[in-house]
């Protein structure tokens, strides 16, 4: 079975890693699905502290839609496996998610989608706007299982 492929191209900044999500492997500005926000690259470090945790390593991943649950009251996406990351005990899948949020401090190694990058809190660090709306659109319009290629924007 061939799964649909999406690509996340990102730029590495000192405090955050902003990106763009689009279908296929060729970036076409008109086809960008979402802007994304991640923590900076910190050698794939895991931590309960957003000042120490890392963004997801570059690579190709299997991503699966997850239903709302008691700890997250909305549907979201979960990575099946990310090398060096924790596994969720119930699902046997990685702890890396695509979930809603606005700031890098909302992250511990996951990805936040949104409509655009902006500085919501005036700290000169990119944040993400309309995350809940964009994630709901993704759940409604994207396949419930897909491949995601994460790479540096060249």
N, C-alpha and C positions, 0 to 999 in steps of 0.2 A: 504494500500500500504506500503510495507516494503522498506525503503530507504537504499541505500548503506551506510555503516558506515566507517569512517576514524578516526584515533586516532592521537592526537598530544600529545606526551610525552615531558615534559620539565624539565629543571633544573633551580632552582631559584638562581640567582646570585645577588649581591648587585646593579649592574648598568644595567643589562639586564637579559632577560629570554630566553636563547636559547632552541630550541626544535627540534624534529624530527617528521615528518608527515608520516604515513604509512596506508595502507588499513587494514580494520578489527580491531580487538582488541588485536591481538598478534603481538608484535614487532618481525620482522624478518629483520635483517640488510640489506639483499639483496633486500628487498621490500620497503625500505625507498623512498618515493616520493620526499621529499624536507626537507631541514633544514629550521628552522624558527627562527625568532627573534621577541621578544616582549620587552616592558618595564618591569622593575621589578614589583613585587607584592607590591602594595601600597593600599591595602584594597579596591580595585575597584574604586579608586578615578578617577573622570573625571576632565580634565583641558585642557586649550589651551597651557599649558606649559609641554613639554615632561619631565621636571624634577619633575613634580607633578602627572602626569597621571599614571594609573596602567595598567598592563596586564589584559587580560580577565580572569574572575574567572573560576576555574575548573568546569566542568559540561558537559552536552550533549546539543548541539545546532543544529538547522536547519540552513543550509548555502545555499544560492541561488546565482547563477551566475547573474551578472549584465552587461548590455551592456555599451559600451563606451558612454560618455556623454560630454557636454561642460566643466564640471569641472574635468573630468578624461577621457583622450582621449584613453583609452584602456579598454577592459573588465576586470572585477575583481569579487570578491565574497563578499557578504554581509550577515551578521548574521541576522536572522529573529528577534531574541529577545535576549537581554542580560540584566539580571536584573540590575537595577541601572544605566543603560546607556541611552543616548538620543535616540530619534526616528527620522528618516529622514522624513521631512514633505511630500515629494512627494510619497515615496514608503510605508510609514507607517512601515518601518523596522528599525532595530537598526542602529546606526551610526558606528558600529564596522565592519571593512572591512578586507579582505585579499588583500593587494595591494603591488605594488612594492616599493622598497626602498633599502637602503644599511646600514643605521645607526639607532640606537635607537632614535636619534633626528628627524628622519623622521616619528616618530610615535606619536599618541595621544591616544593610547589604542587599536590599531589594530595589525595585524600580517603581517610580511613580510616573504615571502618564498624565498628560494634561493638554490643554489647548495651546498654550504658549508659555515661554519663559518670561518672567518679569521679576522685579525686585519688590515683593509684597511687603516686606518689613523694613525696608530702608537700610539694609546692612551692606549693600553693594555686592551681594552674592545672589546669583540667579535662583529664583524659586519657580514653582509651577502653578499655573492658574487653571481653574475649572477641572480639577482632577476627578471629582465624583462623576461629573457629567461625561467626561471622556472615557472613564473606565466603564460606565454603564453602556455607552455607545459601543465600546469594544466587545463587551460581553454579548450584546445584541447582534452585532454585525460580523464578528470574526468567528472562525471555526472554534469548536471547543477543544481541539487538539491541533497543534501546529508546531513547526520548527521555527526557532528564532536564531538568526545569525547575529552575533554582536561583534562589531568591528570598529576600529578607529576611522574617523572621517579623514579621507586623504585630499 
